[in-house]
């Protein structure tokens, strides 16, 4: 079973190296067949050069700026049986890759697997608030998947999909730019197979958006976009704030 790790990256020169280092280390530790694809999404900094400096990392250029466009470009370029969607500001914890592969090998009905983010660069009170949010989100996941049988839940930046399942639903939705892309994928995949969100598959991630926008504001915004996708098949928010530092070349 081959794993394709797809990482969209727009002006991520500050965080991309640690993301790729963790992935390369786990590929070496597990010995599994894997490919690493960085989608350079119209970057104006050293993102492309940093990605290309890693042996075995393939760079795909997507000039149309946007998360969904970048994910789709990575998916088209990928050749693996599993497509892992990570973000450039994430880091794999020990055992993440092995757990993913074991889960898909054991359950042929599983079409997608996801877990939460751990924002280890934020203060302890904020991390507690995030855990509370995930507890509520997990309850919502159980309700929508098992009681209402309407959808499931995926966490953007930490989810893996079987390639044939993603092909079956037509890939990512180009009508979405940022908010709701993971909810939309979960909604469509739910109709063809088993979509699992588990608290046992965490990933480390940068808390810069939470720090910039506030925990409450971010939580409410993501919750509304989740509900709007489920109820109306469109996101509540169509614009988003770019929280990356400006490129010195701009």
N, C-alpha and C positions, 0 to 999 in steps of 0.2 A: 504494500500500500504506500503510494508516494504522496508526500505532503508538499503543497505549494504554499509558501508563506508570502502573502501580498501586503506590502506596506506603502500606502499613499504618503507622499511627503511634499509639503510646500514650505519652503524656507525653514527647514528643520536641522540646520547645521549644528545647532547647540545640543540636540538630544539624539540624533540619529545614530551616532557611533555606539552609544551604550545599548541601544535597542538591537542593533545588528550583532554586536559582540555576544549578547546573551543568546541570541538565536543560533549563531555559529557554534557556540560552545555546546548547546543542547543537541544539535545535529551530530557533532562529534561524539558526544557522550552516548547517545542512543544508537548511533550507527545506522539510523534509518535513511531511506531514500528520500531526499528532500531537495527543493529548490527555493531560493530566496529571490524575490522580485521586489525591487523598489520602484515605485511609480513616481518619477519626478514630475510633479504637477505644477508646471510653470514657475518653478523656483527662480529667484534672482540672486540667491546667495550660493554657498558652496555645497549645497545639498547633493547635487549630482556627483561632484568630485569625491565627496566623502563616501557615498554609496559605491562608486566605481572602484574605490581603493580597497574594498574587501574582496578577497579572492572568492570566487564562486557566486558572488552577488550579481544578478542581472539587472540593469537599469532600463526601464521603459519610460519614454518621454510622452507625457500627455499634456499638450499645450492648453487644453480647455480647463481652466481652473474650476475645481469643484470636487468634493469628496466622492460623490457617486460616479462622476466621470472617471476619476482615478481608480476606484474599485473595479469598474467595468473594464478599464484598460488592462488592469492586472489580471483579471479573470480571463480575458481573451488570450493573454500571453501565457497563462499558466497551463501546465501539462499534467499536474498531479490529480490523484483520485480525490484528494481532500484539499479544499481551499481555506487557508487560515487567514482571516482578516484581522490584521493588527494595525496599530497606529504607530507613528514614528516616535511618539513620546512614551511608549510602553516598554516594559522589561519583563521577560519571562521569568517566573519563579522556578526554582528547581522542580523537576518532574512534570512540568506542564505538558511538554511535547509527548512524553511517554503516556501520560494519562489520556490525552486526546486520542492517540492511536489505539490504545487498549479499548477505549469506549466504543469506537467505531468498529473495531474488529469483533467485539463481543455481541454487538447488536446491529444486524443488517437493516433493521427498520429505522435506525437513527439517521436522520438526514441533516441535522444541525445541532451543534453543542456550543454552549456559551456559559460565561461566568462573570462575576463582578470585577470591579476595579478597586485596587487599594491605593489610595493617594498618600504615599508614605512621605511626601515632601510638605505636608500640611500639619497644622498643630493637632494635638491630641483631641481637643474639643470638637474640631471640625471632622476628624476621622470618626468620632463617635456619632456625630450627626449623619455622616454618610452611611454608617452601618445601620442606623435607624431607617434611613431612606431605603436601603436595600431590603430591609426586613419587610417594609410596606410593599415595595415593588415585588418581592417574592410572593407575598400574599395575593397580589393582583395577578401575577403569573399563574398561580394555582387556580384562581377563579376563572380566568379567561380560557385556560387550557382544559381543565378537568371538569369544571361545572358548566360553563357556557359553551365549551367546545367551539370557540370562535377563533382563537389565535394562540400564540405563545409569546415568548420574549427572547430577544437577543440583545446583548450589550455591544454597541458599536466599539470596535477596537479590540474585542476579545470574543470572536466567534468563528467557528469552523463549520464548513458546509461540504457535503458530498458534491463533487463536480456534476454528476449526472442529475442530481436534484436541482442544482442551480440552472443547469441547461433546461430542465423541464419547465421551470417557471419563467424562462426567458431572460435570465440574468437580473441585473439591478434596474431599478426604475429611473430612467433618465429625466423624468418629470420632477424628481426630487433633487434638491441641491445639497442639503445638509441634514436638517432635522427630519426625523422619522424614517431614515433609510433603513435602519436595522429593524424597526417595527414593521415596515412594509415587507421586508424579506421574510420575517417570521410569520406574518399573516399569510403570505402566499405559500410558504413551505408547509405550514400547518395542514394544508389541504392534501398534501401528497405523502406525508410521513411524520415521523416523530421528531419534534423540536424541543430540546431539553435545555433549561437554564438551571444551573446548579451552583450553589455557594461554595462548592468544593473545587472550583476551577477559577481561582482568582488570578489576576495579573496586576503587576505594579504599573501605575500610570502617573503622569504629571497632573497635579491639581491646579494648574495655572488658570484654567477657565473658572473653576470654583473661586479661586482667589480674586480673579478680576471681576466676576459678576456677582459673587456672593452665593452661599450654599442654598439659601431659601429661594432666591430668584432662579438659580439654575435648576433646582429641583422642581419648582412649579412649572417652569418652561418645558422641561423634558416630559413631565407628567401630562401636560396639556397636549403636547405633540403626540405622545403615545395614544391618548384617548381619541384625538382627532383622526389619526390614521385608522384606528379600529372602527370608529363611528361613521366617518365621512370619506375615508380613503384619501385624505389630503392632510398635510401638516397644519398645525395652528399657526406656526411661525414660518415665514418664507425668507426671512433675512436672518443673518447671524453675524456676530462680532468676531473679527479676526484677532485672536489673542496672541499671535506670534509677534516677537519683536521685529521692528522694521529692518529690512536688509540694509547694510551700509552702502550697497550699490544703488539703492533707490534715490 
